Amino acid sequence: MSATPTTPPPALRPYLTARHELLWDEADAFAAEHVAPRAARMEAAPGRVERKVADLMAARGWFAVTVPSAFGGLSAGHVAKTILVHRIACVSAAAAAILQATLIPVGALLHFATYEQKGRWLPQVADGSLLLSIAVTEPQAGGHIGGIETTAERAGSEWVITGSKIHIGNSHLAGAHLIVARTAEAGVSTSQALTAFMVEANRPGLAVSDHRPGLGLHGFSAGRLDLDHVRVPEDHVVGEIGRGLSVAQSSSILYGRPNLAAVSLGIHEAIVATTATRLKTRPRYRGTLSDLPVLRDRIGGMEARLRAGRILAYQSVHLLDQGLPCDADLINAKYLGHQWAVQSAQDAMELHGAHALDRDYVLQRLWRDIQHTYPPAGTGEVQRIRLADAAFDEDHIQWSERLAAEAAWARPDPTAA
Protein backbone atom coordinates (compact mmCIF):
# COMPACT_ATOMS: atom_id res chain seq x y z
CA MET A 1 0.00 0.00 0.00
CA SER A 2 1.46 3.37 -0.99
CA ALA A 3 1.49 6.33 1.35
CA THR A 4 -0.82 9.22 0.55
CA PRO A 5 0.07 12.38 2.50
CA THR A 6 -2.90 13.30 4.65
CA THR A 7 -3.67 15.93 7.21
CA PRO A 8 -4.06 14.80 10.81
CA PRO A 9 -7.63 13.81 11.74
CA PRO A 10 -9.56 16.52 13.62
CA ALA A 11 -9.71 14.32 16.74
CA LEU A 12 -5.92 14.68 17.10
CA ARG A 13 -5.85 18.47 16.89
CA PRO A 14 -5.82 18.97 20.69
CA TYR A 15 -2.54 17.04 20.87
CA LEU A 16 -0.70 18.60 17.92
CA THR A 17 1.17 21.85 17.41
CA ALA A 18 2.03 23.46 14.08
CA ARG A 19 5.44 21.82 14.34
CA HIS A 20 3.80 18.42 14.77
CA GLU A 21 1.71 18.93 11.65
CA LEU A 22 4.80 19.80 9.62
CA LEU A 23 6.48 16.65 10.91
CA TRP A 24 3.37 14.63 9.95
CA ASP A 25 3.65 15.91 6.36
CA GLU A 26 7.40 15.29 6.32
CA ALA A 27 6.96 11.69 7.51
CA ASP A 28 4.26 11.00 4.92
CA ALA A 29 6.40 12.42 2.13
CA PHE A 30 9.40 10.39 3.29
CA ALA A 31 7.32 7.20 3.44
CA ALA A 32 5.97 7.77 -0.05
CA GLU A 33 9.36 8.53 -1.59
CA HIS A 34 11.71 6.20 0.24
CA VAL A 35 9.79 3.50 2.10
CA ALA A 36 6.96 2.52 -0.25
CA PRO A 37 9.29 1.68 -3.17
CA ARG A 38 11.31 -0.61 -0.88
CA ALA A 39 8.43 -2.30 0.94
CA ALA A 40 7.89 -4.98 -1.72
CA ARG A 41 11.62 -5.70 -1.87
CA MET A 42 11.79 -6.06 1.91
CA GLU A 43 8.89 -8.49 1.80
CA ALA A 44 10.34 -10.52 -1.07
CA ALA A 45 13.74 -10.89 0.61
CA PRO A 46 12.98 -11.60 4.28
CA GLY A 47 16.52 -12.78 4.94
CA ARG A 48 17.94 -9.35 4.15
CA VAL A 49 18.26 -6.62 6.79
CA GLU A 50 17.08 -3.27 5.46
CA ARG A 51 19.89 -0.77 5.93
CA LYS A 52 19.13 1.99 3.44
CA VAL A 53 15.89 3.09 5.08
CA ALA A 54 17.68 3.14 8.44
CA ASP A 55 20.41 5.34 6.96
CA LEU A 56 17.86 7.73 5.47
CA MET A 57 15.96 8.08 8.75
CA ALA A 58 19.21 8.54 10.64
CA ALA A 59 20.27 11.31 8.26
CA ARG A 60 17.10 13.21 9.20
CA GLY A 61 17.92 12.97 12.88
CA TRP A 62 14.78 10.97 13.62
CA PHE A 63 16.55 8.55 15.95
CA ALA A 64 17.16 11.59 18.17
CA VAL A 65 13.64 13.01 17.96
CA THR A 66 13.35 13.12 21.78
CA VAL A 67 16.98 14.14 22.36
CA PRO A 68 17.49 17.74 23.56
CA SER A 69 19.09 20.15 21.11
CA ALA A 70 22.06 20.50 23.49
CA PHE A 71 23.11 17.02 22.33
CA GLY A 72 22.22 17.60 18.67
CA GLY A 73 18.71 16.18 18.81
CA LEU A 74 15.41 17.49 17.49
CA SER A 75 14.10 18.23 21.00
CA ALA A 76 10.60 17.42 19.74
CA GLY A 77 9.12 15.14 22.40
CA HIS A 78 6.96 12.04 22.54
CA VAL A 79 4.04 13.16 20.38
CA ALA A 80 6.55 13.87 17.61
CA LYS A 81 8.07 10.43 18.13
CA THR A 82 4.64 8.83 17.83
CA ILE A 83 3.94 10.74 14.61
CA LEU A 84 7.12 9.45 12.99
CA VAL A 85 6.61 5.81 13.99
CA HIS A 86 2.88 5.89 13.18
CA ARG A 87 3.18 7.45 9.74
CA ILE A 88 6.07 5.20 8.66
CA ALA A 89 4.17 2.12 9.93
CA CYS A 90 1.25 2.97 7.65
CA VAL A 91 3.55 2.04 4.77
CA SER A 92 6.00 -0.41 6.35
CA ALA A 93 5.83 -1.70 9.92
CA ALA A 94 9.34 -3.10 9.46
CA ALA A 95 10.76 0.35 8.71
CA ALA A 96 8.85 1.77 11.68
CA ALA A 97 10.24 -1.02 13.87
CA ILE A 98 13.80 0.00 12.95
CA LEU A 99 13.02 3.53 14.11
CA GLN A 100 11.22 2.66 17.32
CA ALA A 101 13.75 0.05 18.46
CA THR A 102 16.60 2.55 18.69
CA LEU A 103 14.40 5.14 20.40
CA ILE A 104 14.02 2.88 23.48
CA PRO A 105 17.72 2.80 24.51
CA VAL A 106 17.94 6.49 23.62
CA GLY A 107 15.26 7.07 26.25
CA ALA A 108 17.24 5.05 28.78
CA LEU A 109 20.29 7.25 28.17
CA LEU A 110 18.23 10.41 28.53
CA HIS A 111 16.91 9.33 31.91
CA PHE A 112 19.86 7.49 33.46
CA ALA A 113 23.15 8.37 31.74
CA THR A 114 25.54 10.92 33.20
CA TYR A 115 26.02 14.21 31.39
CA GLU A 116 29.38 12.97 30.10
CA GLN A 117 27.82 9.75 28.80
CA LYS A 118 25.04 11.66 27.06
CA GLY A 119 27.64 13.90 25.45
CA ARG A 120 29.57 10.84 24.26
CA TRP A 121 26.75 8.83 22.71
CA LEU A 122 23.70 11.00 21.97
CA PRO A 123 25.38 13.34 19.43
CA GLN A 124 26.34 10.23 17.44
CA VAL A 125 22.71 9.11 17.49
CA ALA A 126 21.67 12.61 16.42
CA ASP A 127 24.06 12.81 13.46
CA GLY A 128 23.06 9.33 12.31
CA SER A 129 26.41 7.63 12.89
CA LEU A 130 25.21 5.40 15.75
CA LEU A 131 22.14 3.20 16.08
CA LEU A 132 21.40 1.51 19.38
CA SER A 133 19.62 -1.56 20.69
CA ILE A 134 18.40 -2.50 24.16
CA ALA A 135 19.15 -6.08 25.18
CA VAL A 136 17.10 -7.47 28.06
CA THR A 137 15.27 -10.60 26.82
CA GLU A 138 17.08 -13.94 27.24
CA PRO A 139 16.74 -17.48 25.83
CA GLN A 140 15.56 -19.05 29.09
CA ALA A 141 13.99 -16.14 30.98
CA GLY A 142 12.26 -14.54 28.00
CA GLY A 143 10.98 -11.13 29.08
CA HIS A 144 11.05 -12.05 32.80
CA ILE A 145 13.57 -9.50 34.04
CA GLY A 146 13.96 -11.23 37.38
CA GLY A 147 15.20 -14.34 35.59
CA ILE A 148 18.12 -12.67 33.82
CA GLU A 149 21.15 -14.98 33.80
CA THR A 150 23.66 -12.80 31.93
CA THR A 151 26.29 -11.79 34.47
CA ALA A 152 28.66 -8.87 34.83
CA GLU A 153 31.61 -9.22 37.19
CA ARG A 154 33.97 -6.50 38.21
CA ALA A 155 37.63 -6.96 37.19
CA GLY A 156 39.69 -4.01 38.33
CA SER A 157 38.48 -0.93 36.46
CA GLU A 158 36.44 -3.03 34.03
CA TRP A 159 33.34 -5.20 33.97
CA VAL A 160 33.29 -8.64 32.32
CA ILE A 161 29.93 -9.60 30.82
CA THR A 162 28.92 -13.15 29.89
CA GLY A 163 25.56 -14.43 28.65
CA SER A 164 23.08 -14.36 25.78
CA LYS A 165 20.24 -12.08 24.68
CA ILE A 166 17.52 -12.81 22.09
CA HIS A 167 14.82 -10.96 20.14
CA ILE A 168 17.01 -7.85 20.18
CA GLY A 169 15.61 -5.17 17.87
CA ASN A 170 18.18 -3.75 15.43
CA SER A 171 20.66 -6.43 16.48
CA HIS A 172 22.37 -6.27 13.08
CA LEU A 173 22.27 -2.48 12.70
CA ALA A 174 23.24 -1.28 16.16
CA GLY A 175 26.71 0.06 16.78
CA ALA A 176 26.18 -0.30 20.53
CA HIS A 177 23.86 -2.30 22.76
CA LEU A 178 22.41 -1.30 26.12
CA ILE A 179 22.70 -4.61 27.98
CA VAL A 180 21.11 -5.41 31.33
CA ALA A 181 23.09 -7.98 33.33
CA ARG A 182 23.12 -9.45 36.83
CA THR A 183 25.73 -7.89 39.09
CA ALA A 184 24.67 -9.33 42.46
CA GLU A 185 24.75 -12.81 43.94
CA ALA A 186 21.69 -15.07 43.88
CA GLY A 187 19.15 -14.19 46.52
CA VAL A 188 19.54 -10.42 46.19
CA SER A 189 16.30 -8.64 45.28
CA THR A 190 15.88 -8.06 41.56
CA SER A 191 15.42 -4.35 42.24
CA GLN A 192 19.08 -4.25 43.35
CA ALA A 193 20.65 -7.14 41.42
CA LEU A 194 20.81 -5.80 37.85
CA THR A 195 22.90 -3.15 36.12
CA ALA A 196 22.78 -1.61 32.64
CA PHE A 197 25.90 -1.35 30.47
CA MET A 198 26.59 0.27 27.12
CA VAL A 199 28.51 -2.26 25.04
CA GLU A 200 29.88 -1.36 21.61
CA ALA A 201 29.15 -3.92 18.91
CA ASN A 202 32.85 -4.33 18.05
CA ARG A 203 33.92 -5.34 21.56
CA PRO A 204 35.90 -8.62 21.54
CA GLY A 205 33.73 -11.51 22.65
CA LEU A 206 30.42 -10.04 21.42
CA ALA A 207 28.87 -12.01 18.56
CA VAL A 208 25.66 -11.42 16.62
CA SER A 209 24.06 -14.55 15.18
CA ASP A 210 23.11 -14.67 11.53
CA HIS A 211 19.85 -12.88 10.76
CA ARG A 212 16.81 -15.14 10.79
CA PRO A 213 13.60 -13.58 9.47
CA GLY A 214 10.49 -13.79 11.59
CA LEU A 215 6.83 -14.28 10.74
CA GLY A 216 6.53 -10.64 9.73
CA LEU A 217 8.47 -7.35 9.82
CA HIS A 218 10.66 -8.56 6.97
CA GLY A 219 13.74 -6.37 6.71
CA PHE A 220 13.85 -5.72 10.45
CA SER A 221 16.36 -7.68 12.52
CA ALA A 222 15.54 -8.97 16.00
CA GLY A 223 18.35 -11.38 16.62
CA ARG A 224 20.60 -12.97 19.21
CA LEU A 225 23.64 -11.53 20.98
CA ASP A 226 26.19 -13.80 22.65
CA LEU A 227 28.66 -12.27 25.08
CA ASP A 228 31.73 -14.28 26.03
CA HIS A 229 33.68 -12.42 28.70
CA VAL A 230 33.14 -9.06 27.02
CA ARG A 231 35.06 -6.34 28.80
CA VAL A 232 33.75 -2.79 29.16
CA PRO A 233 35.17 0.14 31.17
CA GLU A 234 33.62 1.31 34.43
CA ASP A 235 32.28 4.43 32.71
CA HIS A 236 30.03 2.26 30.52
CA VAL A 237 27.69 1.61 33.43
CA VAL A 238 24.42 3.43 32.67
CA GLY A 239 22.69 4.51 35.86
CA GLU A 240 23.86 3.36 39.25
CA ILE A 241 25.10 -0.17 39.86
CA GLY A 242 22.08 -2.25 40.88
CA ARG A 243 19.56 0.00 39.09
CA GLY A 244 19.27 -2.05 35.92
CA LEU A 245 15.67 -2.99 36.70
CA SER A 246 14.71 0.68 36.83
CA VAL A 247 16.48 1.33 33.51
CA ALA A 248 14.68 -1.57 31.82
CA GLN A 249 11.22 -0.99 33.29
CA SER A 250 11.09 2.77 32.78
CA SER A 251 12.36 2.50 29.21
CA SER A 252 9.76 -0.16 28.44
CA ILE A 253 6.89 1.92 29.83
CA LEU A 254 7.88 5.39 28.64
CA TYR A 255 9.23 4.36 25.23
CA GLY A 256 8.50 0.71 24.45
CA ARG A 257 4.75 0.74 25.07
CA PRO A 258 3.92 3.98 23.20
CA ASN A 259 6.27 3.06 20.34
CA LEU A 260 4.48 -0.25 19.82
CA ALA A 261 1.10 1.49 20.09
CA ALA A 262 2.24 3.71 17.21
CA VAL A 263 3.34 0.71 15.12
CA SER A 264 0.00 -1.01 15.75
CA LEU A 265 -1.82 2.18 14.80
CA GLY A 266 0.00 2.47 11.48
CA ILE A 267 -0.74 -1.16 10.61
CA HIS A 268 -4.36 -0.70 11.70
CA GLU A 269 -4.82 2.32 9.43
CA ALA A 270 -3.37 0.41 6.48
CA ILE A 271 -5.70 -2.53 7.20
CA VAL A 272 -8.82 -0.36 7.22
CA ALA A 273 -7.75 1.63 4.14
CA THR A 274 -6.91 -1.53 2.19
CA THR A 275 -10.23 -3.16 3.09
CA ALA A 276 -12.31 -0.07 2.33
CA THR A 277 -10.67 0.25 -1.09
CA ARG A 278 -11.34 -3.41 -1.85
CA LEU A 279 -15.02 -3.18 -0.90
CA LYS A 280 -15.55 0.04 -2.85
CA THR A 281 -14.01 -1.31 -6.05
CA ARG A 282 -15.25 -4.91 -6.06
CA PRO A 283 -18.42 -5.20 -8.22
CA ARG A 284 -21.39 -7.04 -6.77
CA TYR A 285 -24.94 -7.16 -8.17
CA ARG A 286 -25.64 -3.66 -9.49
CA GLY A 287 -23.18 -1.95 -7.23
CA THR A 288 -20.11 -2.86 -5.18
CA LEU A 289 -19.42 -4.88 -2.05
CA SER A 290 -19.45 -1.66 -0.06
CA ASP A 291 -23.19 -1.36 -0.69
CA LEU A 292 -24.00 -4.50 1.29
CA PRO A 293 -25.19 -3.73 4.84
CA VAL A 294 -23.65 -6.87 6.33
CA LEU A 295 -20.20 -5.81 5.08
CA ARG A 296 -20.69 -2.18 6.08
CA ASP A 297 -21.40 -3.41 9.60
CA ARG A 298 -18.08 -5.24 9.71
CA ILE A 299 -15.99 -2.38 8.39
CA GLY A 300 -17.85 0.03 10.67
CA GLY A 301 -16.56 -1.97 13.61
CA MET A 302 -13.05 -1.76 12.18
CA GLU A 303 -13.32 2.01 11.82
CA ALA A 304 -14.59 2.36 15.40
CA ARG A 305 -11.61 0.43 16.77
CA LEU A 306 -9.19 2.43 14.63
CA ARG A 307 -10.52 5.77 15.85
CA ALA A 308 -10.37 4.66 19.48
CA GLY A 309 -6.84 3.32 19.10
CA ARG A 310 -5.70 6.57 17.50
CA ILE A 311 -6.96 8.63 20.45
CA LEU A 312 -5.36 6.30 23.01
CA ALA A 313 -1.99 6.42 21.25
CA TYR A 314 -1.82 10.20 21.00
CA GLN A 315 -3.50 11.16 24.24
CA SER A 316 -1.08 9.05 26.29
CA VAL A 317 2.08 10.58 24.79
CA HIS A 318 0.54 14.05 25.02
CA LEU A 319 0.23 13.50 28.76
CA LEU A 320 3.84 12.31 28.85
CA ASP A 321 5.03 15.45 27.08
CA GLN A 322 3.16 17.47 29.71
CA GLY A 323 5.04 15.70 32.50
CA LEU A 324 1.86 14.19 33.92
CA PRO A 325 1.60 10.69 35.48
CA CYS A 326 0.35 8.43 32.70
CA ASP A 327 1.99 5.00 33.04
CA ALA A 328 -1.37 3.22 32.88
CA ASP A 329 -2.39 5.25 29.83
CA LEU A 330 0.79 4.26 27.99
CA ILE A 331 0.25 0.62 28.95
CA ASN A 332 -3.38 0.72 27.84
CA ALA A 333 -2.49 2.31 24.51
CA LYS A 334 -0.12 -0.56 23.75
CA TYR A 335 -2.51 -3.25 24.98
CA LEU A 336 -5.73 -2.13 23.29
CA GLY A 337 -3.93 -0.72 20.24
CA HIS A 338 -2.59 -4.18 19.45
CA GLN A 339 -5.77 -6.04 20.39
CA TRP A 340 -8.00 -3.84 18.27
CA ALA A 341 -5.66 -3.95 15.29
CA VAL A 342 -5.51 -7.76 15.44
CA GLN A 343 -9.31 -7.95 15.50
CA SER A 344 -9.53 -5.66 12.49
CA ALA A 345 -6.86 -7.67 10.68
CA GLN A 346 -8.90 -10.84 11.13
CA ASP A 347 -12.07 -9.08 9.96
CA ALA A 348 -10.20 -7.80 6.92
CA MET A 349 -8.94 -11.28 6.04
CA GLU A 350 -12.49 -12.62 6.15
CA LEU A 351 -13.95 -9.70 4.19
CA HIS A 352 -11.42 -10.27 1.42
CA GLY A 353 -12.23 -13.97 1.06
CA ALA A 354 -9.72 -16.01 -0.90
CA HIS A 355 -8.07 -12.87 -2.23
CA ALA A 356 -6.55 -12.35 1.23
CA LEU A 357 -4.58 -15.56 0.79
CA ASP A 358 -2.69 -14.33 -2.27
CA ARG A 359 0.97 -14.30 -1.32
CA ASP A 360 1.72 -10.93 -2.90
CA TYR A 361 -1.34 -9.09 -1.57
CA VAL A 362 -0.56 -6.43 1.01
CA LEU A 363 -3.11 -7.66 3.53
CA GLN A 364 -1.15 -10.83 4.18
CA ARG A 365 1.87 -8.74 5.17
CA LEU A 366 -0.26 -6.57 7.47
CA TRP A 367 -1.74 -9.62 9.18
CA ARG A 368 1.73 -11.06 9.83
CA ASP A 369 3.24 -7.75 10.92
CA ILE A 370 0.62 -7.02 13.58
CA GLN A 371 1.52 -10.26 15.38
CA HIS A 372 4.87 -8.67 16.25
CA THR A 373 3.42 -5.92 18.46
CA TYR A 374 2.10 -8.37 21.04
CA PRO A 375 5.17 -9.84 22.85
CA PRO A 376 7.57 -6.86 23.13
CA ALA A 377 7.39 -4.56 26.17
CA GLY A 378 5.12 -7.06 27.91
CA THR A 379 2.43 -9.40 26.56
CA GLY A 380 -1.26 -8.70 26.95
CA GLU A 381 -1.31 -10.60 30.23
CA VAL A 382 1.46 -8.41 31.61
CA GLN A 383 -0.36 -5.26 30.53
CA ARG A 384 -3.59 -6.37 32.20
CA ILE A 385 -1.77 -7.14 35.45
CA ARG A 386 -0.27 -3.64 35.41
CA LEU A 387 -3.70 -2.17 34.69
CA ALA A 388 -5.11 -4.18 37.60
CA ASP A 389 -2.47 -2.53 39.81
CA ALA A 390 -3.88 0.82 38.70
CA ALA A 391 -7.45 -0.30 39.40
CA PHE A 392 -6.49 -1.28 42.96
CA ASP A 393 -4.38 1.87 43.37
CA GLU A 394 -1.30 -0.31 43.77
CA ASP A 395 0.78 1.10 40.91
CA HIS A 396 3.23 2.73 43.30
CA ILE A 397 5.97 3.43 40.74
CA GLN A 398 4.87 6.05 38.23
CA TRP A 399 7.81 6.39 35.87
CA SER A 400 6.10 9.14 33.94
CA GLU A 401 5.87 11.16 37.16
CA ARG A 402 9.22 10.13 38.65
CA LEU A 403 11.01 11.21 35.49
CA ALA A 404 8.68 14.17 34.93
CA ALA A 405 11.54 16.65 34.66
CA GLU A 406 12.94 14.81 31.65
CA ALA A 407 9.52 14.01 30.20
CA ALA A 408 8.30 17.59 30.39
CA TRP A 409 11.21 19.37 28.73
CA ALA A 410 9.38 19.12 25.41
CA ARG A 411 6.15 20.70 26.59
CA PRO A 412 4.71 22.46 23.54
CA ASP A 413 4.52 26.23 23.72
CA PRO A 414 0.80 27.08 23.42
CA THR A 415 1.77 30.40 21.85
CA ALA A 416 3.86 28.74 19.13
CA ALA A 417 2.66 29.20 15.60
N, C-alpha and C positions, 0 to 999 in steps of 0.2 A: 504494500500500500504506500503510495507516495504522499509526501507531506504537503499540505495546502496551508499556507500561512493564514491564520485566523486571528481575530481579536479575542481577548479573554472574555469568557461569558460574563454577563452582568452580575451573576451571583458572586463572582470573585472580586468585584470592584472594591469592596470594603477592605480587602487585604493587599491591594496592589497600589503602588505609587507610579508616577510617570516613568521612573527609571525601570521599574518592573515590566511595564508594558513594552518598553524598548527592548528589554532583554528577551521578552516573549517573542517579539518579531525577529530578533537576531537568531534565536534558537530555531525557530521555524525555518528561516531562510537557510541556516546551516544544515539542518536536517534534509531539506529538499535538495541542496546542492551537493553535499558530501556524503550523507548517510544513505539516503534512498538508493543512489546508484550502486552502492556496495552491499546493500542488504541481501540481494539475491545471491551474490558471490559468497557472502558469509554463510548463508544457508546451504549452499551447494558444496562448500568445503569445510565441514564441521571440524576437521582436524587441524585447521589453520587458525592461529591466533591473530586477530585483527589489530594491526599496529598503526596503520595509517590514520584511522579515525581517532585513535588515542593521541597521536602526534598533533593532529589538527585541533582537537579540543584543548590540548596542553598549550598550544601556541596562542590560544585566545585567553589563557589564564583561568579557565573554568575550573581547574582542579584546586584553585585557590579562591573560589568565589566567596568563601566565608573568612578568608584570611585578611586581617587588617592591612591597610595600605602601608603601614610602617614596615611590613615585611614583604611588600611588593604585591599583595593580594588585591582583589577587587573590593573588599570591604563591603559586600552587598548583603550578607545575612542569609537566613534560612529560607525565607520565601523565595529569594532569588535562586537559591540552590534547588528548591523544589521545581521551579519553573524550568530550569535547564534539564533536570533529569526527566521530568514529565514530558516535555515537548520532544526530546530525543527519543524517549520510549514509545511515543506514538508511531514512530517510523521503524525503530529497531531497539528492542529491549536489551539486546546484547551490547549495543553501543552505550546505552544508558547505564548498563551494569558496570561497564568500564569506568564511567565517570563516577558513579556513586560509590564504588568500592574504594577508591583512593580518598574520597571525602571523609570516610570514617576515621582512618588513622590521622588525617589532618586535624579533625576535631579533637582527637586525643592529645595531639601536640599543643593545640591552642589552650586546652584546659589544664594540662599537667606538666608540660615541658618548662624548663627554665628559660629565662630571656635569652641566654646564650644559645641554648639548644634551638629555640625558635629561629634565632638569627642565622643558625647554621643550616637548617633544613627547609624552613618555609619559603625563603626566597628561591630556592631551587624548584620547589613545587610551583611557585608563582611564575617562574620564567619557562616552565615546561620541561626542564632538564631532569626532573626526578618525579617518578610516580611511586606511590606507596601501597603497601598492603597491611592489613592487620591479621595476625595469625594467632587465633585462640583455639579453634576447634581441633580435636585430636582423634586418631583412629579408634581408640577404645572408649574415650569419654564422650565423644561427640561434642555437643554444645554445652555439656555439663561442666561449668567452670571449676566446680569443686573437685572434679576428677582429673584435673590436669596432671599429667605425669612428666612432661618435659621439665627438666631441672636446670637450674643455674647455680653454680658453685663459685664462690669467691676464690681467686688465685692471685694473691698479691694485689696489684692495682687493676686487675682484670676480672671479668666473669667468664666462666666456661659453661656454655649452654649445650645440652644434649637432649634430643627427643625428636618427635615428628608432629607435624601439623597437616591437616587435610582440609579440602574445600576452601582454599585460600584465594579469595578474589584478586585478580590481577597477578597471580603467582608468577606468570611468565613475562610480565611487563614491568613489575616493580623493581626499582633500583635499591629499595630498602624495605625491610619488613618490621613492623612493630609486633614483637613476639612477647607473649605472656608466659612466664615460666614459674615453676615452684622454687622458692628460695628458702623455705623453712622445712624443718623435719616433720615427718608424719605426726599427726595429732594436733598440730597447730591449727587454729581456726582459719578457714579459707580467707576470711577478711584480712588476715595478716600474713598469709603464707605465699602470696604471689607477687611478682614484680614484672613490670613491663620494660622491655629493652628495644632500642632501635638497632637493627642488625642489617648492615649493608649486604646486598645480594652477592657481592664478590668476596665475602669473607671465606677464608679456607675452612672447609668442613661443612659448608652449607650447600646442599644439592636440591635442585628442583626437578621433580620427575617429569618425564615426557608428558606433553599435553594430551589429555584424553577427553574428547567432547562429551558433553552431557546430553540429557534428553532434549533440552532446548538451549537458548542463549548461545547459539553457534557463533564462534568468533571470540567469545569471552572465555578467559581461562580461570578455572577455579581448581587449582591443583594441589599437589602435596609438596611440603618442604621437609627435608630431613637434615637435622643438625647433629653433627658428630664432633663434639668437643670444639664448638665454635667459640672463639675468644673475642670479646668486645671490651673496650675500655670502660672504666668506672663511669665516665661522663656520658655513657650511652644508656644509663638508667633513666627512664622517663617516669617522673613522679617519684615519690619516696619509695624506698625499699619496703616491700610488704603491702603496697597499695595497688598492686596489679588488678585486683578485683574491682576496685573503684574505676580504674582506667577502662577496663573492659565493659563494665556495666553501664557507665555513663555514656561511653561512646556508642554503645548499642542502642540506648534509649534516645539520646539526643540527635544522633546521626543515622544509625542503622535503621530504626523503625521508620522515620519519615522518608528516608531515601527509598526504601522498599515500597512504601505507600505511593510514592511518586512513580515508580516503575509500574506498579500494578495499575495505577490510573492511566498511564499512557497506553498500556496494553488494552485496558478496558475501553478506552475511547476508540482505538483502532478496531476492536471487535464490534462495537455498536455501529461504527461508520461502515465497515465492510458488510455487515448484515443488512443495514438499511439500504445500501446501494444495490445489493443482490435482490432484495424484495421489490424494490422500485423498478428494476429493469428486467425482471423475469416475467414474461407473458403468462397469463393464466385467464382462461375464459375470454371475456371481452376487455379485460384490463390487465393488471399485474398482480403478483402475489401480495403486494402491499395493500391491495384493496380488501383482502379477506380479513374479517374481524378476528378470527381465531389467531391469525399470525400477528395482527396489530396488538392483540393482547399480550403476546409473548414479548414483542420488541418494546412495548410500553413498560413492561417490568424491567427490561434491560436498561432502558433510559432512566427509570427511577433510581435504580441502583447506581448508575454512573453519576448522576447528579448528586446523590448523597455522598458517594465516595469522594467526589471532587471537593465538596465543602469540607469534609473531615480532613482531607490532606492539607488544604490550604489554611483552614482555621487553626489547626494545631501548630503549624510552623509560624503563623502570625503571632500566636501567643508566645512562642519561644523567642521570637525577635523582640517582643515587648518585655522580656525578662520575667514573665509570669509563670507560676508553677503549672505545668501542663504535661507531666509524665504520662498520666493516664490517657490524655488526649492523643499523644503521639503513639502510644501503644494501640489504642483503639483504631486510629487511622490505618496502621499497618494491618491489624487483624481483620477489620471489616473490609478494608480496601481490597485485600487479597480474596476474602471469601466471596464478596459480591462479584468481583471480576471472574472468578472461577465459575460461579453460577451462570453468569452471562455467556462465558465461553461455551459451556455445555449447551445452553439454549441455542446459541449460534450454530453449533455443530448440528443440532437436530433440525433447525430451520433450513439449513442448507441441504439436507438430505445427503445423497451419495456424493454430491459435488464437494462436500467438506472433506472427503477422503482422498481427493486428488493430491498427490504428493507435492505438486508445485503450487498449490493454492495457498494464499497467505494465511487463511484461517487456521490451517494445520500448524503453522509456525506459532501463531498467537496462542493456540491451545497448549502447545508444549512449553512456550516461554513462561506462561503464567504459573506453571507448576513450580518454578524456581523462586517465587517470592514467598513461599510458605515456610521452608525450614530456617532460612537465615534470620538472625536477630531474635530467635525464639519462635517455636512453632505456635500454632493456634492454642494448644493447651497451655503453654507457658503464658501467652498473652491473657488468656482468660483467668489464670491464677493471679496474675498481677492486677487485673481489673477487679477481681474479688477482693484483693487487699484494699483497693480504693473504696469498694462498697462497704467494707467493714471498718473503714478509716484506719487501716493498718499499714498504709503505704508510707512508712516513716521517712524513707529517703526520697526526697524530691530533687533529682539531679537538675531539673530545669530551674529550680529555685536556688539550690546550693551553688550553682555556677551561673547565677543570674547576672553577675557583673560582666562575664564574658558573653553571655547570650544576649545581653541587651545593648551591646556596643553598636549594633546595627539598627537600632530603632529608627524607623523612617521619620524624616522631618515632615510634619503635617503641612508645613508652609512651602515644601519643595514643589517645584513646577512639575 
